[in-house]
Amino acid sequence: MAFEVGAQSARSANVSVVIPCYRCKATIRRALDSVFAQTWRPVEVLLVEDASPDDTLTFLTLLLKEYPDNWVKIYALEKNSGPASARNLAWELASQPYVAFLDSDDSWHPQKIEIQYGWMLSNVHAVLTGQVCDTLSTDSTQHPGYSDSAVIFTEVAFEALLRSNKFSTPSVILKKDVSSRFSTGMRFCEDYLLWCELLGNGFQGYSFSAPLTFCHKPIYGSAGLSSNMWEMEKGELQVYALLHKRGLISQSRALLLKGWSLTRYIRRLLKIKLGLSIG
């Protein structure tokens, strides 16, 4: 079974999609098309233009005319503030009870909302769901179809999340009314901090098995924020320090996690040097 971009008979889903935009003219149409092609189509998409130094805002204004009236909404920041600020703004402005995040250079499987949001409707105790993105080498819009029974949701324990991030931001759907937000003072790993904060405070998060979220560049060592691996590592170390400061982990636990994180960082560097894939 295969799906094609542009499906018109979609069911509506009470989901607001949040997409930060910074110099994204080359990829944003692919991201938007993947949302529009959902078998359960979100009610709205909120684009936050993060003061790009080119004509991205003009491009977005023209692009929204390709979609139904008022389905895509654009908000522009006066100064570049980073993805955390962009996501928080749209999160506050979202009209729906569930918020889904997507990055302007990533895309979704056409059944993502149907499967993920549909499962959350039947499991209202779940505040957060997501997965680690699959990396695609092409822009193919052909995807296999999945039955509900073929997708398994597994609870992510706080301890497991501390050892490694189980949720790529473009995969995440969460309930709008949770009080925590992305830390605007961080440019790296602010999303990981939020997931840890939620699970550390007792909220339940689940990962799902089928590949429904797609990155179109390697997670490490490529363009964008992920290209600066040392800054990402420092961000992860800061996450553990902040979790200790907020009373969610002990000092000894924070030190052990920092050591584990640095070990994984060195291993990634060695793999890049040897030309091996990074997991």
Long-range contacts (C-beta under 8 A, 24 or more apart in sequence): 1-144, 1-145, 2-142, 2-143, 2-144, 2-145, 3-37, 3-39, 3-109, 3-110, 3-111, 3-141, 3-142, 3-143, 3-145, 4-37, 4-141, 4-142, 5-33, 5-34, 5-36, 5-37, 5-110, 5-141, 6-33, 6-36, 6-37, 7-37, 7-38, 7-39, 7-110, 10-37, 10-38, 10-39, 10-40, 10-41, 11-39, 11-40, 11-41, 11-114, 12-40, 12-41, 12-43, 13-38, 13-40, 13-41, 13-42, 13-43, 13-98, 13-113, 13-114, 13-117, 14-43, 14-96, 14-97, 14-98, 14-117, 15-42, 15-43, 15-96, 15-98, 15-99, 15-100, 15-113, 15-117, 15-173, 16-42, 16-43, 16-44, 16-45, 16-46, 16-90, 16-94, 16-95, 16-96, 16-98, 16-99, 16-100, 16-176, 17-42, 17-44, 17-45, 17-46, 17-99, 17-100, 17-101, 17-102, 18-46, 18-48, 18-86, 18-87, 18-90, 18-91, 18-94, 18-99, 18-100, 18-101, 18-102, 19-45, 19-46, 19-47, 19-48, 19-90, 19-101, 19-102, 19-103, 19-104, 20-48, 20-50, 20-83, 20-86, 20-87, 20-90, 20-103, 20-104, 21-47, 21-48, 21-49, 21-50, 21-52, 21-56, 21-60, 21-86, 21-104, 22-49, 22-50, 22-51, 22-52, 22-56, 22-80, 22-83, 22-104, 23-52, 23-53, 23-54, 23-56, 24-52, 24-56, 24-104, 24-105, 25-54, 25-55, 25-56, 25-59, 27-104, 27-105, 27-216, 28-59, 28-60, 28-63, 28-104, 29-63, 30-107, 30-139, 30-216, 31-102, 31-103, 31-104, 31-105, 31-106, 31-107, 32-63, 32-67, 32-72, 33-107, 33-141, 34-102, 34-107, 34-108, 34-109, 34-110, 34-141, 35-102, 35-108, 36-67, 36-71, 37-110, 37-141, 38-108, 38-110, 38-111, 38-112, 38-113, 38-114, 39-110, 39-111, 39-113, 39-114, 40-113, 40-114, 40-117, 40-118, 41-113, 42-96, 42-100, 42-113, 43-95, 43-96, 44-70, 44-71, 44-72, 44-73, 44-94, 44-95, 44-96, 45-71, 45-72, 45-73, 46-73, 46-75, 46-90, 46-93, 46-94, 47-72, 47-73, 47-74, 47-75, 47-90, 48-74, 48-75, 48-76, 48-77, 48-86, 48-87, 48-89, 48-90, 49-74, 49-75, 49-76, 49-77, 50-77, 50-80, 50-81, 50-82, 50-83, 50-85, 50-86, 51-76, 51-77, 51-78, 51-79, 51-80, 51-81, 52-80, 81-184, 82-184, 82-187, 83-182, 83-190, 83-225, 84-182, 84-183, 84-184, 84-186, 84-187, 84-190, 84-191, 85-182, 85-184, 87-182, 88-181, 88-182, 88-184, 91-176, 91-181, 94-176, 96-176, 97-175, 97-176, 97-177, 98-173, 98-174, 98-175, 98-176, 99-173, 99-174, 99-175, 99-176, 100-172, 100-173, 101-169, 101-170, 101-171, 101-172, 101-173, 102-170, 103-169, 103-170, 105-215, 105-216, 105-217, 105-224, 106-133, 106-170, 106-213, 106-214, 106-215, 106-216, 107-136, 107-214, 107-216, 108-170, 108-212, 108-213, 108-214, 109-143, 109-146, 109-210, 109-211, 109-212, 109-213, 109-214, 110-143, 111-143, 111-145, 111-146, 111-212, 112-212, 112-213, 113-173, 115-146, 115-148, 115-151, 115-208, 115-210, 115-212, 116-173, 116-208, 116-212, 117-173, 118-148, 119-148, 119-151, 119-153, 119-206, 119-208, 120-173, 123-153, 123-206, 125-204, 126-153, 126-204, 126-205, 126-206, 127-174, 127-175, 127-178, 127-198, 127-203, 127-204, 127-205, 128-167, 128-172, 128-173, 128-174, 128-175, 128-195, 128-198, 128-199, 128-203, 128-204, 128-205, 128-206, 129-153, 129-172, 129-173, 129-174, 129-205, 129-206, 129-207, 129-208, 130-166, 130-167, 130-168, 130-169, 130-171, 130-172, 130-173, 130-195, 130-205, 130-207, 130-208, 130-213, 131-166, 131-167, 131-168, 131-171, 131-207, 131-208, 131-209, 131-211, 131-212, 131-213, 132-165, 132-166, 132-167, 132-168, 132-171, 132-207, 133-168, 133-170, 133-171, 133-213, 133-214, 133-215, 133-219, 134-211, 134-213, 134-214, 134-215, 135-214, 135-215, 135-216, 135-217, 135-218, 135-219, 136-214, 136-215, 136-216, 139-216, 146-210, 150-210, 151-208, 151-209, 151-210, 151-212, 152-208, 152-209, 153-206, 153-207, 153-208, 153-209, 154-206, 154-207, 154-208, 154-209, 155-204, 155-205, 155-206, 156-199, 156-205, 156-206, 156-207, 157-199, 158-196, 158-199, 158-200, 161-195, 161-196, 161-199, 161-205, 162-196, 162-240, 162-243, 162-249, 162-253, 162-257, 163-257, 163-260, 164-264, 165-191, 165-192, 165-195, 166-195, 166-205, 166-207, 167-191, 167-195, 167-205, 167-207, 168-213, 168-215, 168-219, 170-213, 170-215, 171-212, 171-213, 174-198, 178-203, 183-242, 186-235, 186-238, 187-225, 187-231, 187-235, 188-225, 188-228, 188-231, 188-232, 188-234, 188-235, 188-236, 189-232, 189-235, 189-236, 189-238, 189-239, 190-235, 192-235, 192-236, 192-239, 193-238, 193-239, 193-242, 193-243, 196-239, 196-243, 196-248, 197-243, 197-246, 197-248, 200-243, 200-248, 200-249, 201-248, 218-278, 219-278, 220-268, 220-272, 220-278, 221-272, 221-278, 229-265, 229-268, 229-269, 230-265, 233-261, 233-262, 233-265, 236-261, 237-261, 237-262
